[in-house]
Amino acid sequence: MWRDPGTPADSYYQVRPECTDVPKTRFKIKAGKTLSVRKWQAAFTPEGYLDIGKTLS
């Protein structure tokens, strides 16, 4: 009741038509849920590549 159930990410991030074996995601986009500055900076390497492993652990 009080929490945002979220919007399915599939409605925002479209899968390319040539990708046919992609599983449906359970990720939901929720209002007000963002990464902190510290976690955002930890998610990327100094070269600018995404390294989400440090953020998830």
C-alpha positions in Angstrom: 0.0 0.0 0.0 2.7 2.5 1.0 5.4 1.3 -1.3 5.8 1.8 -5.0 5.4 -1.6 -6.7 7.6 -0.4 -9.5 7.4 -0.4 -13.3 8.7 -3.4 -15.1 12.1 -2.5 -16.7 11.0 -4.3 -19.9 8.7 -1.4 -20.6 11.5 1.1 -20.4 14.6 -0.8 -21.6 13.5 -2.4 -24.8 15.3 -5.7 -25.9 16.7 -5.6 -29.4 14.6 -7.6 -32.0 17.5 -9.8 -33.0 17.8 -11.1 -29.3 15.3 -13.9 -29.1 16.5 -16.0 -26.1 16.5 -13.2 -23.5 14.7 -14.2 -20.2 12.1 -11.8 -18.8 13.6 -9.7 -16.0 12.2 -9.4 -12.5 13.9 -5.9 -12.1 11.4 -3.1 -11.4 12.1 0.6 -11.6 11.0 2.3 -8.4 10.6 5.9 -7.8 13.1 7.4 -5.3 15.4 4.5 -5.4 18.8 5.6 -6.7 22.4 4.8 -6.1 24.3 7.0 -3.7 27.3 9.0 -5.0 29.7 6.6 -3.3 28.0 3.5 -4.8 27.7 5.2 -8.2 31.4 5.9 -8.2 32.2 2.4 -7.0 30.3 0.9 -9.9 32.8 2.2 -12.5 36.5 1.6 -13.0 38.8 4.6 -13.3 38.8 4.0 -17.0 35.0 4.5 -17.1 34.0 0.8 -17.5 31.0 -0.6 -15.6 32.1 -2.9 -12.7 28.8 -3.5 -10.9 30.3 -6.3 -8.8 31.7 -3.9 -6.2 28.3 -2.2 -5.9 26.3 -5.4 -5.4 28.5 -7.0 -2.8 
